[in-house]
């Protein structure tokens, strides 16, 4: 798990429309598979976002127009599985790790 202050600094350094994925509270990147979210939270405060990340452990966060979106998420092997989970949880998209592109669900 990342140190709280380091996590807050990392979040504050995100550019608009940038993000990170965390496994067990540590930043992670994969070379294959798909990332899909199940539920999440929103905040404009990096400190609050850091608490969510530390609490959730496995999650993704992105910053858009001053809002941190923190989603509980997991990596799955296939696009079919990611899309099914995403639709079940009313998600807008899933991420392909191989090319870092989104597949939009809506």
DSSP file (Angstrom, degrees, kcal/mol; ACC not computed):
  #  RESIDUE AA STRUCTURE BP1 BP2  ACC     N-H-->O    O-->H-N    N-H-->O    O-->H-N    TCO  KAPPA ALPHA  PHI   PSI    X-CA   Y-CA   Z-CA
    1    1 A X              0   0    0      0, 0.0    25,-0.2     0, 0.0    24,-0.2   0.000 360.0 360.0 360.0 136.1    0.0    0.0    0.0
    2    2 A X        -     0   0    0     23,-1.6     2,-0.1     1,-0.1    24,-0.0  -0.405 360.0 -98.0 -70.8 147.9    1.3    3.4   -0.9
    3    3 A X     >  -     0   0    0      1,-0.1     4,-2.4    -2,-0.1     5,-0.2  -0.433  33.9-122.6 -60.1 137.2    2.0    6.0    1.8
    4    4 A X  H  > S+     0   0    0      1,-0.2     4,-2.5     2,-0.2     5,-0.2   0.897 109.9  48.2 -53.3 -48.3   -0.9    8.4    2.1
    5    5 A X  H  > S+     0   0    0      1,-0.2     4,-2.2     2,-0.2    -1,-0.2   0.875 112.0  49.4 -65.2 -37.5    1.1   11.5    1.5
    6    6 A X  H  > S+     0   0    0      2,-0.2     4,-2.3     1,-0.2    -1,-0.2   0.883 111.2  50.7 -66.5 -37.9    2.8   10.0   -1.6
    7    7 A X  H  X S+     0   0    0     -4,-2.4     4,-2.4     2,-0.2    -2,-0.2   0.918 109.5  49.1 -65.9 -44.5   -0.6    8.9   -2.9
    8    8 A X  H  X S+     0   0    0     -4,-2.5     4,-2.5     1,-0.2    -2,-0.2   0.925 111.8  49.8 -60.7 -44.6   -2.1   12.4   -2.4
    9    9 A X  H  X S+     0   0    0     -4,-2.2     4,-1.2     1,-0.2    -2,-0.2   0.902 110.3  50.6 -61.4 -41.3    0.9   13.9   -4.2
   10   10 A X  H  < S+     0   0    0     -4,-2.3     4,-0.4     1,-0.2     3,-0.3   0.913 111.8  47.5 -62.3 -43.1    0.5   11.4   -7.1
   11   11 A X  H >< S+     0   0    0     -4,-2.4     3,-1.2     1,-0.2    -2,-0.2   0.901 109.6  52.1 -65.8 -41.2   -3.2   12.3   -7.4
   12   12 A X  H 3< S+     0   0    0     -4,-2.5    -1,-0.2     1,-0.3    -2,-0.2   0.743 106.3  56.4 -67.7 -22.0   -2.5   16.1   -7.4
   13   13 A X  T 3< S+     0   0    0     -4,-1.2    -1,-0.3    -3,-0.3    -2,-0.2   0.541  80.6 115.5 -86.6  -7.6    0.0   15.6  -10.2
   14   14 A X    <   -     0   0    0     -3,-1.2     2,-0.2    -4,-0.4     3,-0.1  -0.378  62.7-133.9 -63.6 137.9   -2.5   13.9  -12.5
   15   15 A X    >   -     0   0    0      1,-0.1     3,-1.7     4,-0.1    48,-0.3  -0.487  42.2 -75.1 -81.7 162.0   -3.2   15.9  -15.7
   16   16 A X  T 3  S+     0   0    0      1,-0.3    48,-0.2    -2,-0.2    -1,-0.1  -0.359 122.5  15.0 -58.7 136.1   -6.8   16.3  -16.8
   17   17 A X  T 3  S+     0   0    0     46,-3.3     2,-0.3     1,-0.3    -1,-0.3   0.734 103.6 119.4  65.8  26.4   -8.2   13.0  -18.3
   18   18 A X  E <   +A   63   0A   0     -3,-1.7    45,-2.6    45,-0.6    -1,-0.3  -0.775  36.3 166.1-112.2 162.2   -5.2   11.1  -16.8
   19   19 A X  E     -A   62   0A   0     -2,-0.3     2,-0.3    43,-0.2    43,-0.3  -0.945  24.5-134.7-161.5-178.5   -5.5    8.2  -14.4
   20   20 A X  E     -A   61   0A   0     41,-2.3    41,-2.8    -2,-0.3     2,-0.4  -0.965  12.9-137.9-144.7 155.5   -3.9    5.3  -12.6
   21   21 A X  E     -A   60   0A   0      7,-0.5     7,-2.5    -2,-0.3     2,-0.4  -0.954  20.7-159.9-117.1 141.1   -4.8    1.7  -11.7
   22   22 A X  E     -AB  59  27A   0     37,-3.6    37,-1.6    -2,-0.4     2,-0.4  -0.950  13.1-168.9-124.9 139.9   -4.1    0.3   -8.3
   23   23 A X  E >  S- B   0  26A   0      3,-2.6     3,-1.6    -2,-0.4    35,-0.2  -0.996  87.2 -10.5-124.1 123.6   -3.8   -3.3   -7.0
   24   24 A X  T 3  S-     0   0    0     -2,-0.4    34,-0.2     1,-0.3    -1,-0.1   0.845 131.7 -56.7  54.1  35.4   -3.6   -3.7   -3.3
   25   25 A X  T 3  S+     0   0    0     32,-2.4   -23,-1.6     1,-0.2     2,-0.4   0.543 116.7 108.4  78.8   7.4   -3.2    0.1   -3.1
   26   26 A X  E <  S-B   23   0A   0     -3,-1.6    -3,-2.6   -25,-0.2    -1,-0.2  -0.935  77.6-101.9-117.8 141.4   -0.1    0.2   -5.3
   27   27 A X  E     +B   22   0A   0     -2,-0.4     2,-0.3    -5,-0.2    -5,-0.3  -0.306  47.8 178.3 -59.6 140.8    0.1    1.5   -8.9
   28   28 A X        -     0   0    0     -7,-2.5    -7,-0.5     2,-0.0     2,-0.3  -0.980  19.8-167.5-143.9 152.5    0.1   -1.2  -11.5
   29   29 A X        -     0   0    0     -2,-0.3     2,-0.3    -9,-0.1    68,-0.0  -0.992  11.7-156.3-140.2 139.4    0.1   -1.6  -15.3
   30   30 A X        -     0   0    0     -2,-0.3     3,-0.1     1,-0.1    -2,-0.0  -0.754  16.8-145.7-113.0 160.5   -0.5   -4.8  -17.2
   31   31 A X  S    S+     0   0    0     -2,-0.3     2,-0.3     1,-0.1    -1,-0.1   0.592  83.0  16.6 -97.9 -14.8    0.5   -5.8  -20.7
   32   32 A X  S    S+     0   0    0     65,-0.1     2,-0.1    66,-0.1    -1,-0.1  -0.924  90.1  50.8-149.4 171.9   -2.6   -7.8  -21.5
   33   33 A X  S    S-     0   0    0     -2,-0.3    64,-2.4    44,-0.3    65,-0.5  -0.357  73.6 -78.4  91.1-172.3   -6.2   -8.3  -20.4
   34   34 A X  E     -CD  76  96A   0     42,-3.1    42,-3.0    62,-0.2     2,-0.5  -0.961  25.6-141.8-133.0 144.7   -9.0   -5.9  -19.7
   35   35 A X  E     +CD  75  95A   0     60,-2.4    60,-2.3    -2,-0.3     2,-0.4  -0.925  23.8 177.3-110.0 133.0   -9.8   -3.6  -16.8
   36   36 A X  E     -C   74   0A   0     38,-2.4    38,-2.4    -2,-0.5     2,-0.2  -0.997  17.5-141.1-139.1 140.6  -13.5   -3.3  -15.8
   37   37 A X  E     -C   73   0A   0     56,-0.4    36,-0.3    -2,-0.4    52,-0.2  -0.651  11.8-173.5 -99.6 155.4  -15.1   -1.3  -12.9
   38   38 A X  E     -     0   0A   0     34,-2.6     2,-0.3     1,-0.5    35,-0.1   0.703  68.9 -14.5-115.4 -37.4  -18.1   -2.4  -10.8
   39   39 A X  E     +C   72   0A   0     33,-0.8    33,-2.9     2,-0.0    -1,-0.5  -0.976  66.0 176.1-160.4 163.9  -18.9    0.7   -8.7
   40   40 A X  E     -C   71   0A   0     -2,-0.3     2,-0.3    31,-0.3    31,-0.3  -0.922  21.0-122.5-161.4-174.7  -17.3    3.9   -7.7
   41   41 A X  E     -C   70   0A   0     29,-2.9    29,-2.8    -2,-0.3     2,-0.4  -0.907  15.7-144.4-137.5 160.0  -17.1    7.3   -6.0
   42   42 A X  E     +C   69   0A   0     -2,-0.3     2,-0.3    27,-0.2    27,-0.2  -0.979  24.0 156.4-129.7 143.9  -16.5   10.9   -7.0
   43   43 A X  E     -C   68   0A   0     25,-1.9    25,-3.8    -2,-0.4    -2,-0.0  -0.979  38.8-146.2-158.3 155.6  -14.7   13.7   -5.2
   44   44 A X  S    S+     0   0    0     -2,-0.3     2,-0.6    23,-0.2    25,-0.1   0.406  80.9  88.0 -98.7  -0.8  -12.9   17.0   -6.0
   45   45 A X     >  -     0   0    0      1,-0.1     4,-2.4    23,-0.1     3,-0.2  -0.887  63.1-156.3-107.9 118.0  -10.5   16.4   -3.1
   46   46 A X  H  > S+     0   0    0     -2,-0.6     4,-2.2     1,-0.2    -1,-0.1   0.826  96.7  56.4 -59.9 -32.7   -7.3   14.5   -3.7
   47   47 A X  H  > S+     0   0    0      2,-0.2     4,-1.6     1,-0.2    -1,-0.2   0.900 108.7  45.2 -67.9 -40.1   -7.1   13.6    0.0
   48   48 A X  H  > S+     0   0    0     -3,-0.2     4,-2.2     2,-0.2    -2,-0.2   0.907 111.8  53.0 -67.6 -41.8  -10.6   12.1    0.0
   49   49 A X  H  X S+     0   0    0     -4,-2.4     4,-2.5     1,-0.2    -2,-0.2   0.895 106.3  53.9 -58.9 -40.7   -9.7   10.2   -3.2
   50   50 A X  H  X S+     0   0    0     -4,-2.2     4,-2.5     1,-0.2    -1,-0.2   0.889 106.9  50.7 -62.4 -40.1   -6.5    8.8   -1.5
   51   51 A X  H  X S+     0   0    0     -4,-1.6     4,-2.2     2,-0.2    -1,-0.2   0.918 109.8  50.3 -64.3 -43.1   -8.6    7.5    1.4
   52   52 A X  H  X S+     0   0    0     -4,-2.2     4,-3.0     2,-0.2     5,-0.3   0.934 111.4  48.8 -58.9 -46.0  -11.0    5.8   -1.1
   53   53 A X  H  X S+     0   0    0     -4,-2.5     4,-2.7     1,-0.2    -2,-0.2   0.922 112.0  47.7 -61.6 -45.4   -8.0    4.2   -2.9
   54   54 A X  H  < S+     0   0    0     -4,-2.5    -1,-0.2     1,-0.2    -2,-0.2   0.857 116.0  45.5 -64.9 -34.1   -6.4    3.0    0.3
   55   55 A X  H  < S+     0   0    0     -4,-2.2    -2,-0.2    -5,-0.2    -1,-0.2   0.895 117.9  41.4 -74.2 -41.4   -9.8    1.5    1.4
   56   56 A X  H  < S-     0   0    0     -4,-3.0     2,-2.1    -5,-0.2    -2,-0.2   0.853  78.6-172.3 -79.0 -36.0  -10.7   -0.1   -1.9
   57   57 A X  S  < S+     0   0    0     -4,-2.7   -32,-2.4    -5,-0.3     2,-0.8  -0.465  70.6  55.9  79.3 -72.0   -7.2   -1.5   -2.7
   58   58 A X  S    S+     0   0    0     -2,-2.1    15,-1.3   -35,-0.2     2,-0.3  -0.844  84.9 111.9 -97.8 106.9   -8.0   -2.7   -6.2
   59   59 A X  E     -AE  22  72A   0    -37,-1.6   -37,-3.6    -2,-0.8     2,-0.3  -0.970  55.3-123.6-162.3 171.2   -9.3    0.3   -8.1
   60   60 A X  E     -AE  21  71A   0     11,-2.5    11,-2.8    -2,-0.3     2,-0.4  -0.946  20.5-166.8-124.7 150.8   -8.8    2.8  -10.8
   61   61 A X  E     +AE  20  70A   0    -41,-2.8   -41,-2.3    -2,-0.3     2,-0.3  -0.999   7.6 175.0-136.7 139.8   -8.8    6.6  -10.6
   62   62 A X  E     -AE  19  69A   0      7,-1.7     7,-3.0    -2,-0.4     2,-0.5  -0.989  22.5-134.8-141.9 155.6   -9.0    9.3  -13.2
   63   63 A X  E     +AE  18  68A   0    -45,-2.6   -46,-3.3   -48,-0.3   -45,-0.6  -0.923  26.0 168.7-112.0 127.0   -9.2   13.0  -13.1
   64   64 A X  E >  S- E   0  67A   0      3,-2.4     3,-1.7    -2,-0.5   -48,-0.1  -0.948  70.6 -20.0-142.6 119.2  -11.7   14.9  -15.4
   65   65 A X  T 3  S-     0   0    0     -2,-0.4     3,-0.1     1,-0.3    -1,-0.0   0.867 127.8 -49.1  52.3  41.8  -12.5   18.5  -15.0
   66   66 A X  T 3  S+     0   0    0      1,-0.2     2,-0.5   -21,-0.0    -1,-0.3   0.490 114.6 114.6  82.4   3.1  -11.4   18.7  -11.4
   67   67 A X  E <   - E   0  64A   0     -3,-1.7    -3,-2.4   -25,-0.0     2,-0.5  -0.926  56.6-145.6-111.2 129.1  -13.3   15.6  -10.3
   68   68 A X  E     -CE  43  63A   0    -25,-3.8   -25,-1.9    -2,-0.5     2,-0.6  -0.817  11.5-159.6 -89.0 125.3  -11.5   12.4   -9.2
   69   69 A X  E     -CE  42  62A   0     -7,-3.0    -7,-1.7    -2,-0.5     2,-0.6  -0.942   8.3-171.7-106.3 118.4  -13.5    9.3  -10.2
   70   70 A X  E     -CE  41  61A   0    -29,-2.8   -29,-2.9    -2,-0.6     2,-0.4  -0.951   6.5-177.8-116.7 116.5  -12.5    6.3   -8.1
   71   71 A X  E     -CE  40  60A   0    -11,-2.8   -11,-2.5    -2,-0.6     2,-0.4  -0.941  31.1-125.0-119.6 133.7  -13.8    2.9   -9.2
   72   72 A X  E     +CE  39  59A   0    -33,-2.9   -34,-2.6    -2,-0.4   -33,-0.8  -0.611  51.3 167.9 -64.7 128.1  -13.5   -0.5   -7.7
   73   73 A X  E     -C   37   0A   0    -15,-1.3     2,-0.3    -2,-0.4   -36,-0.2  -0.936  26.4-160.3-145.7 165.5  -12.1   -2.5  -10.6
   74   74 A X  E     -C   36   0A   0    -38,-2.4   -38,-2.4    -2,-0.3     2,-0.4  -0.982  23.2-116.1-146.0 157.8  -10.5   -5.8  -11.6
   75   75 A X  E     -C   35   0A   0     -2,-0.3     2,-0.3   -40,-0.2   -40,-0.2  -0.804  32.2-178.2 -94.9 133.4   -8.5   -7.2  -14.5
   76   76 A X  E     -C   34   0A   0    -42,-3.0   -42,-3.1    -2,-0.4     6,-0.0  -0.857  30.2-124.9-125.5 164.6  -10.0  -10.0  -16.6
   77   77 A X  S    S+     0   0    0     -2,-0.3     2,-0.3   -44,-0.2   -44,-0.3   0.826  83.1  48.7 -81.5 -32.4   -8.6  -11.9  -19.5
   78   78 A X     >  -     0   0    0      1,-0.1     4,-2.2   -44,-0.1     5,-0.1  -0.812  66.6-135.1-119.5 152.1  -11.2  -11.4  -22.2
   79   79 A X  H  > S+     0   0    0     -2,-0.3     4,-3.1     2,-0.2     5,-0.3   0.899 108.7  58.3 -62.1 -41.4  -13.0   -8.5  -23.8
   80   80 A X  H  > S+     0   0    0      1,-0.2     4,-2.2     2,-0.2    -1,-0.2   0.917 108.7  44.5 -56.8 -45.5  -16.2  -10.6  -23.6
   81   81 A X  H  > S+     0   0    0      2,-0.2     4,-2.4     1,-0.2     5,-0.2   0.917 114.0  49.7 -66.2 -43.5  -15.9  -11.0  -19.8
   82   82 A X  H  X S+     0   0    0     -4,-2.2     4,-2.9     1,-0.2    -2,-0.2   0.924 111.9  47.8 -61.4 -45.4  -15.0   -7.3  -19.4
   83   83 A X  H  X S+     0   0    0     -4,-3.1     4,-2.8     2,-0.2     5,-0.2   0.917 111.3  50.7 -63.4 -43.5  -18.0   -6.1  -21.5
   84   84 A X  H  X S+     0   0    0     -4,-2.2     4,-2.2    -5,-0.3    -2,-0.2   0.926 114.3  43.6 -61.0 -45.0  -20.4   -8.5  -19.6
   85   85 A X  H  X S+     0   0    0     -4,-2.4     4,-1.7     2,-0.2    -2,-0.2   0.924 113.6  52.0 -65.3 -44.0  -19.3   -7.2  -16.2
   86   86 A X  H  <>S+     0   0    0     -4,-2.9     5,-3.0    -5,-0.2    -2,-0.2   0.914 111.3  45.7 -59.3 -45.1  -19.3   -3.6  -17.5
   87   87 A X  H ><5S+     0   0    0     -4,-2.8     3,-1.6     1,-0.2    -1,-0.2   0.917 109.7  55.1 -64.6 -43.3  -22.9   -3.8  -18.8
   88   88 A X  H 3<5S+     0   0    0     -4,-2.2    -1,-0.2     1,-0.3    -2,-0.2   0.826 114.7  40.4 -57.9 -32.5  -24.0   -5.6  -15.6
   89   89 A X  T 3<5S-     0   0    0     -4,-1.7    -1,-0.3   -52,-0.2    -2,-0.2   0.134 114.0-113.4-107.0  19.3  -22.6   -2.6  -13.5
   90   90 A X  T < 5 +     0   0    0     -3,-1.6    -3,-0.2     1,-0.2     2,-0.2   0.850  56.6 166.3  55.6  40.9  -23.8    0.2  -15.9
   91   91 A X      < -     0   0    0     -5,-3.0    -1,-0.2   -54,-0.1     3,-0.1  -0.533  38.9-141.1 -85.7 155.1  -20.2    1.2  -16.8
   92   92 A X  S    S-     0   0    0      1,-0.2    13,-3.2    -2,-0.2    14,-0.8   0.775  75.5  -9.0 -83.3 -29.3  -19.5    3.4  -19.8
   93   93 A X  E     - F   0 104A   0     11,-0.3   -56,-0.4    12,-0.2     2,-0.3  -0.967  53.0-134.8-159.6 168.8  -16.3    1.6  -21.0
   94   94 A X  E     - F   0 103A   0      9,-1.7     9,-2.6    -2,-0.3     2,-0.5  -0.950  27.5-124.3-130.5 154.1  -13.7   -1.1  -20.4
   95   95 A X  E     -DF  35 102A   0    -60,-2.3   -60,-2.4    -2,-0.3     2,-0.6  -0.854   6.7-147.5-107.5 130.9  -10.0   -0.7  -20.9
   96   96 A X  E  >> -DF  34 101A   0      5,-2.7     4,-1.6    -2,-0.5     5,-0.7  -0.859   8.2-159.5 -91.1 118.3   -7.8   -2.9  -23.1
   97   97 A X  T  45S+     0   0    0    -64,-2.4    -1,-0.1    -2,-0.6   -63,-0.1   0.838  83.7  65.1 -68.2 -32.6   -4.3   -3.1  -21.4
   98   98 A X  T  45S+     0   0    0    -65,-0.5    -1,-0.2     1,-0.2   -66,-0.1   0.901 125.2  10.4 -59.7 -43.5   -2.5   -4.1  -24.6
   99   99 A X  T  45S-     0   0    0     -3,-0.2    -1,-0.2     2,-0.2    -2,-0.2   0.390  96.0-124.4-118.1   2.0   -3.2   -0.9  -26.5
  100  100 A X  T  <5 +     0   0    0     -4,-1.6     2,-0.3     1,-0.2    -3,-0.2   0.828  64.6 137.3  58.2  35.3   -4.6    1.3  -23.6
  101  101 A X  E   < -F   96   0A   0     -5,-0.7    -5,-2.7     2,-0.0     2,-0.3  -0.841  50.4-124.5-112.2 150.8   -7.8    2.0  -25.6
  102  102 A X  E     -F   95   0A   0     -2,-0.3     2,-0.6    -7,-0.2    -7,-0.2  -0.662   6.4-148.9 -90.3 145.4  -11.3    2.1  -24.3
  103  103 A X  E     -F   94   0A   0     -9,-2.6    -9,-1.7    -2,-0.3     2,-0.3  -0.979  24.8-138.3-107.8 118.0  -14.2    0.0  -25.7
  104  104 A X  E     -F   93   0A   0     -2,-0.6   -11,-0.3   -11,-0.2   -12,-0.1  -0.576  16.3-168.2 -81.9 137.2  -17.3    2.1  -25.1
  105  105 A X              0   0    0    -13,-3.2   -12,-0.2    -2,-0.3    -1,-0.1   0.599 360.0 360.0-100.2 -15.6  -20.4    0.2  -23.9
  106  106 A X              0   0    0    -14,-0.8    -1,-0.1   -16,-0.0   -13,-0.1   0.401 360.0 360.0-114.1 360.0  -23.0    2.9  -24.4
